[in-house]
Amino acid sequence: MDLGALREIGLNEAEIRVYATLIRHRPLSAREIAEKSGLYRPYVYDTLAKLVKKGLVTRVKDPAVHRYLAVHPDRIVTIIEERRRRVLDAVDRLRDSYLAMGAEDSVRIFEGSEGLTSFYEELYASIRDGRSRRLYVMGGTGEATRHVEYYFPKLLRRGREERLHRRVDIRMIYNASARASEMVQSHADAVALKFAPPGCDAAATTILTDTMLALMVLKERPFVIAIANPHIINTYMTLFSQVWEGTAG
């Protein structure tokens, strides 16, 4: 039974082994836990104290010897929810500080699938908090989900909701070769969609919002350059409007 994921809620290897032992055999004394888990008894006492403090193990009243019992695994879900609430509170405070600083001119580079995920998080955040009311794309390839399976669909769902409320203007000009893409077809009702003429496919995708201009290449290793500068953004906004009007669809 692989329980390595429990490290993500702060349990170390010994705590996982002791807790799993108590799930399978209960209740047990520290000596019995040491025998069944393969841990030294002094280490078991220290580990039990930590698990009791975390609410994952309780002591069983026994006049002869201290015994321990594992708390129902649903307690782990509660721990995750408590941590999530604390993390979200911290993120809210950080977001307030981030927005209070205002926009600064910058050039940032995002590389690989992890970098692409960070880029989409930034893009999604600018729409969510109202900094961006426009999202324009030129040279879309329909390959984003191949690299980012979660954030791109999430962005599109958010885009659909925002567009229905007339809060965000979303327009996308995809390469002609992307017309049959399943991903493109899946959000055709969420955005204003056009396709470039055959033979005019772009090698790089241009993504434009009120806060950034991004140039993206989705090859084996995704690569994105994001530029935050109002003069460059406004220039490309004008260029996109001209291209949009000149594209038949």
N, C-alpha and C positions, 0 to 999 in steps of 0.2 A: 504494500500500500504506500504509494508515493504521496507524502504530505509536505513536500518541499514548499508548496505555495503558502504554507502557514508562516514562513519567514517574512512574508510581506506584511503581516500584522505585528511583527516585532518578536516572534518566538525564535529562540535559537535552537540548535540541533538537539540539545539535551532536553529542553522543554517540550519539543515535539515528541521525542521518544518517550518521555515520562507520561505525557498526556495520552498518547496512543496506547501505551501499556495499560493505563487505568481505564481506557475505553474498552479494551479487550478483556481485562481481568479486574474485577472490582468487588469489594474494596480491598486495598492492599496496604501492608505496612511498608515503611521505607526500605527495610531489608528485602522484602519480597519484590519491591519495585526494582531495586538494584540487581537482584538475581535475574529478573525477567527482561530488563532493559539493557543489561550489560554495562551499566554505569557504576562508578565507585559510590559507596554509600554516603560519604560526606558530600559528594557532589549532588546526590539525590536530594539530601536535606535542603541544600541551597536552592535547587531547582524547584522543589515543592513549595518553598516559601514564596518564590516569584510567581508560580502558577496560582497560589492561593490569593496573592495580592491582585492578580489580574482577573480573578473571579472564574478561573477555569477549573479549579480543584477546591474541594471542601474537605475539612477534617471530619471524620466519623468518630463519635464518642464511643470509646471502648475502654473499660476499666483496666484492661491488661496492657494494651499497646495502642499507640496512635495509628490509625488507619486513614487512608485517603480515598476519596471518591471523585471521579471525573464529573464535572458539570456537563449538562447536555450540550452537544456541539452547536446548537443554535446560539449559544453565548458568543461564539466566534463571529456570527453575523452581527450581533449587537456591538461587538468591539469594532468591527469594520464600519458600521453606521456611525458610531461615536467619533471615530477617527475622521470619517468623511465630513461630518459636520464641522469638526475643528479645522480641517484643511480648507473647507469652503469659506469659513469665517476668515481664515488667514488670507485666502485668495481675494476675498472682497476688499480687505484692507490694502493688499498690494495693488489691486486694480485701481482703487481710489488714488493711491500715491502715483501710479503710472500715468493716469489720466491728468492728474494735477500738474504734472511736469510739462504737459503740452508736447506738441510735435516738434521734432528736430530733424534737420536734414541728415540723411544717413544713406549709406550703401551697405547692404547686408547680403551675405552669401549663405545659402542653405544647400547642403549636399546629402545625398543618400536618402533612403526611405525615412529615416528618423528626421532628417532635416526637412524633408517634404512635409512630414506630419506637423512639424513646428510651424512651417510656413502657413499651412492651412488653418492651424489653430489661431495664428495671428490674423489671418484673413477673416475667419469666422468671428473672432472677437470684435473686429472693427465694425462688422455688420450688427452684431448683437448689441453693442453699447452705443450704436447710433453715430459713430464717427464716419462711417461710409454709407451713403445712400445710393451709390452707383457701383455696379460690378459689371465690367465689360471684359470680354475675352475675344481675342483674335488668334486664329491658328490653332484652335482646340483639336486635340487628337483623339479624345475618348479613351485615353490610356491611363488616366489618373488613378482609377481604382485598382489597377494592376500593382501599383506601388503603395497606395494608401487605402486600405479596405474599409476603414471606419470613418475618417474625418471628411472625406469628399462626399459620400452619401449624406452625412450629417449636415454639411454645408448646403447641399441641394435641398434637403428637407426644410432647413431654416429659410433658404431662399424662397421656396414655394410659399411658406407661411408669410414672410415679409411682403412678397409681391402681391399676395391676395389682399393684404392690408394697404396696398399702394404706398408702401414705405421705402421700398428699394427697387431701383430700376436695374434689371438684370438683362443684359443682352450678350449673346454669344455667337460668334462667327466661327464655325468649325471648318476644318479642312474637308474637301469633297470626299476624301477617302474615309472619313469618319461617319459618313451618312448612315451606314448600316450598323454602327456600333450599338450594342445593347445598352451601354451606359448612356449614350446620347439620347436614345429613344426613351429611356426610362424617365428623363426629366424634361421631355419636350413640352409638357404642359405647365412647367414651372418657370420657364424663361422665354424671352423673345429669342427665337433661334433662326439663324441663317447659315448657309453653306457657301464657301468660296467656290468659284468656278473650277471645273476640272483642269488640272495642270497648274493650279496656283497654290498648292499645298505649302504651308509655311513649315520650316524645319524647327522653329522655336515657337512656343506659345506666349502671347503677350496677355498679361492679366492687369487690369487697370481698375483702381478704386479711388475714392476721394483721398486716401491716405498713402497710396503707393502705386508705383509702376513696377511690375515684375516680369522678367523674361525667364521662361522655363524651358528646359530641355529634358524630355522624359525618355532616356535611353536606359542602358543597363544600370547606370548609377544616376539618378535624378540630380539635376543641378538647377538652382534658382538664384537669380540676382534680383534683389528687391531694392528699389530706389525710392526714398521719401524726400521729395523736393517739389514744392508747389508749382514752380515754373515748368519743370519737366512733365509733371502730371497734367497740368492744364494744356500743354502742347499736345500731348497724346490724347487727351479728351477731344480736342478739336479734330485731330487726325482720325480718331475712331469714328466720330460722327460723320465725317466725309466718306470713310470706307463703308460704314453701315448704310448710308443713303445710296451708295453706288453698288451695293451687293443685292442681287435680285432675290436671293433666298434659296 
